[in-house]
Amino acid sequence: MQYEILSMFEVPDVLLQTVVAFVIGGLIGLEREKENDKFAGLRTLALLCGSGPVMVYLAEIAEYPHLISVYLFLALTIALSMIFVRYGVAKEDIGFTTSVSVFLVAVLGVLIGYSRLIEASSIAIITVFVLAEKRQLKKYARNLTYKELTDALKVGALMFILYPILPTDPIDPYGVINLREVLIFAIFVLMIEFSAYVSMRHFGGSKGLQVTGLLAGMANSFATAGVMARMSNQSRDAIDSASSGIMLSVISMIIRNVALASVLAFAIFWTIWQPAIVMISIAFLIAIILLKTGNHYDDLDIDIDSPFSFQSAGKFAAVYIAITIVSVVSQQLFGDIGLLVTAYSGGLVSSAAVAVSAATVYNQGTAGVEAAGGMVMLGIMASLTSKIILIGIINSQMKKKAVLPMIITGVAGVGTYYIISYLL
């Protein structure tokens, strides 16, 4: 009986879609309201987007899909009318931005009507960001050099032209070197270099490197360490801030791996949270010491003519391939030792993948919670090892301020895990 009563109050899909469309249109319109001479604000864009699902609903009921074309044509007419009013009546600059926004809002309304809520919401968020950052984007455009533009096009070519044509199968005898994965790693390096370039301009030299380390370490701490070491190799002034950035990236990596394993198998959390706290505390303390006592500069003497260094990305990719092969060979040679050796060798390439694997084998009953936690810890230790090797190759001057702290962090974490799990 209660289910019949609840079904009587079931909300129609078109009503929910219309509400979402009002919110999305209003979000874009809210940004337009901040303009002094607005011709379409919060109410206009909310109503326009909200009418999209209604038109889709009517088109489906009437079995006349051309109503959608009529709706979009009317939206285009409104957009063009704003250009006429602005230029012909108000005697102002044409300003295509609002007109384009009006038509885009109508298209988003249609997407919502076809239940593409995630796509429409994502596009709306990106749109608001582009509109809100108008002044900043103009500033970047004015300061953009042809070298930077050319390099950005090269990155686009790597992502959208080279990546699709690369083979999907491994090319080496061990079956682990996938050219697409290597290219993705190289693109990671380029993106981290770009973020460091932007952060150093926005926050200043030293602080920019630290912000980059904290944020980029969550995505790829190995590539982050390589970029930091390369930049400090160009300027001795950057050693303290780059080392601090590397330790911050280590913190991000540890938090990411613990979170991945815990979300997929929460029982693992209780075996690794204490060692994780020890490692995070040590890394944070060292980062703070480097931040407080080290030399920091608003402008580092680093010759960056472009935010992208394809040569360094290629070198890092070569090291990545070498470490990948070493990890596979060690698995084959020491496979009888079991999951822990596999976790360490796999962690040389991707500690995040090891964290996911640990949760998987625990959920499948292949390993107990202690062994799964040990896999996560060894994956983190292996990640630190790979960064130590990379930094040693690129910049030997960072041994005391980056390499030694990572060794202390890793040993303390694994030691704490062993004591808690097997001795207490």
Secondary structure in CASP SS format (residue, H / E / C, confidence):
PFRMAT SS
TARGET T0000
AUTHOR 0000-0000-0000
METHOD secondary structure of the structure
MODEL  1
M C 1.00
Q H 1.00
Y H 1.00
E H 1.00
I H 1.00
L H 1.00
S H 1.00
M H 1.00
F C 1.00
E C 1.00
V C 1.00
P C 1.00
D H 1.00
V H 1.00
L H 1.00
L H 1.00
Q H 1.00
T H 1.00
V H 1.00
V H 1.00
A H 1.00
F H 1.00
V H 1.00
I H 1.00
G H 1.00
G H 1.00
L H 1.00
I H 1.00
G H 1.00
L H 1.00
E H 1.00
R H 1.00
E H 1.00
K C 1.00
E C 1.00
N C 1.00
D C 1.00
K C 1.00
F C 1.00
A C 1.00
G C 1.00
L H 1.00
R H 1.00
T H 1.00
L H 1.00
A H 1.00
L H 1.00
L H 1.00
C H 1.00
G H 1.00
S H 1.00
G H 1.00
P H 1.00
V H 1.00
M H 1.00
V H 1.00
Y H 1.00
L H 1.00
A H 1.00
E H 1.00
I H 1.00
A H 1.00
E C 1.00
Y C 1.00
P C 1.00
H H 1.00
L H 1.00
I H 1.00
S H 1.00
V H 1.00
Y H 1.00
L H 1.00
F H 1.00
L H 1.00
A H 1.00
L H 1.00
T H 1.00
I H 1.00
A H 1.00
L H 1.00
S H 1.00
M H 1.00
I H 1.00
F H 1.00
V H 1.00
R H 1.00
Y H 1.00
G H 1.00
V H 1.00
A C 1.00
K C 1.00
E C 1.00
D C 1.00
I C 1.00
G C 1.00
F H 1.00
T H 1.00
T H 1.00
S H 1.00
V H 1.00
S H 1.00
V H 1.00
F H 1.00
L H 1.00
V H 1.00
A H 1.00
V H 1.00
L H 1.00
G H 1.00
V H 1.00
L H 1.00
I H 1.00
G H 1.00
Y C 1.00
S C 1.00
R C 1.00
L H 1.00
I H 1.00
E H 1.00
A H 1.00
S H 1.00
S H 1.00
I H 1.00
A H 1.00
I H 1.00
I H 1.00
T H 1.00
V H 1.00
F H 1.00
V H 1.00
L H 1.00
A H 1.00
E C 1.00
K H 1.00
R H 1.00
Q H 1.00
L H 1.00
K H 1.00
K H 1.00
Y H 1.00
A H 1.00
R H 1.00
N H 1.00
L C 1.00
T C 1.00
Y H 1.00
K H 1.00
E H 1.00
L H 1.00
T H 1.00
D H 1.00
A H 1.00
L H 1.00
K H 1.00
V H 1.00
G H 1.00
A H 1.00
L H 1.00
M H 1.00
F H 1.00
I H 1.00
L H 1.00
Y H 1.00
P H 1.00
I H 1.00
L C 1.00
P C 1.00
T C 1.00
D C 1.00
P C 1.00
I C 1.00
D C 1.00
P C 1.00
Y C 1.00
G C 1.00
V C 1.00
I C 1.00
N C 1.00
L H 1.00
R H 1.00
E H 1.00
V H 1.00
L H 1.00
I H 1.00
F H 1.00
A H 1.00
I H 1.00
F H 1.00
V H 1.00
L H 1.00
M H 1.00
I H 1.00
E H 1.00
F H 1.00
S H 1.00
A H 1.00
Y H 1.00
V H 1.00
S H 1.00
M H 1.00
R H 1.00
H H 1.00
F H 1.00
G C 1.00
G H 1.00
S H 1.00
K H 1.00
G H 1.00
L H 1.00
Q H 1.00
V H 1.00
T H 1.00
G H 1.00
L H 1.00
L H 1.00
A H 1.00
G H 1.00
M H 1.00
A H 1.00
N H 1.00
S H 1.00
F H 1.00
A H 1.00
T H 1.00
A H 1.00
G H 1.00
V H 1.00
M H 1.00
A H 1.00
R H 1.00
M H 1.00
S H 1.00
N H 1.00
Q H 1.00
S C 1.00
R H 1.00
D H 1.00
A H 1.00
I H 1.00
D H 1.00
S H 1.00
A H 1.00
S H 1.00
S H 1.00
G H 1.00
I H 1.00
M H 1.00
L H 1.00
S H 1.00
V H 1.00
I H 1.00
S H 1.00
M H 1.00
I H 1.00
I H 1.00
R H 1.00
N H 1.00
V H 1.00
A H 1.00
L H 1.00
A H 1.00
S H 1.00
V H 1.00
L H 1.00
A C 1.00
F H 1.00
A H 1.00
I H 1.00
F H 1.00
W H 1.00
T H 1.00
I H 1.00
W H 1.00
Q H 1.00
P H 1.00
A H 1.00
I H 1.00
V H 1.00
M H 1.00
I H 1.00
S H 1.00
I H 1.00
A H 1.00
F H 1.00
L H 1.00
I H 1.00
A H 1.00
I H 1.00
I H 1.00
L H 1.00
L H 1.00
K H 1.00
T H 1.00
G C 1.00
N C 1.00
H C 1.00
Y C 1.00
D C 1.00
D C 1.00
L C 1.00
D C 1.00
I C 1.00
D C 1.00
I C 1.00
D C 1.00
S C 1.00
P C 1.00
F C 1.00
S C 1.00
F H 1.00
Q H 1.00
S H 1.00
A H 1.00
G H 1.00
K H 1.00
F H 1.00
A H 1.00
A H 1.00
V H 1.00
Y H 1.00
I H 1.00
A H 1.00
I H 1.00
T H 1.00
I H 1.00
V H 1.00
S H 1.00
V H 1.00
V H 1.00
S H 1.00
Q H 1.00
Q H 1.00
L H 1.00
F C 1.00
G H 1.00
D H 1.00
I H 1.00
G C 1.00
L H 1.00
L H 1.00
V H 1.00
T H 1.00
A H 1.00
Y H 1.00
S H 1.00
G H 1.00
G H 1.00
L C 1.00
V C 1.00
S C 1.00
S H 1.00
A H 1.00
A H 1.00
V H 1.00
A H 1.00
V H 1.00
S H 1.00
A H 1.00
A H 1.00
T H 1.00
V H 1.00
Y H 1.00
N H 1.00
Q C 1.00
G C 1.00
T C 1.00
A C 1.00
G C 1.00
V H 1.00
E H 1.00
A H 1.00
A H 1.00
G H 1.00
G H 1.00
M H 1.00
V H 1.00
M H 1.00
L H 1.00
G H 1.00
I H 1.00
M H 1.00
A H 1.00
S H 1.00
L H 1.00
T H 1.00
S H 1.00
K H 1.00
I H 1.00
I H 1.00
L H 1.00
I H 1.00
G H 1.00
I H 1.00
I H 1.00
N C 1.00
S H 1.00
Q H 1.00
M H 1.00
K H 1.00
K H 1.00
K H 1.00
A H 1.00
V H 1.00
L H 1.00
P H 1.00
M H 1.00
I H 1.00
I H 1.00
T H 1.00
G H 1.00
V H 1.00
A H 1.00
G H 1.00
V H 1.00
G H 1.00
T H 1.00
Y H 1.00
Y H 1.00
I H 1.00
I H 1.00
S H 1.00
Y H 1.00
L H 1.00
L C 1.00
END
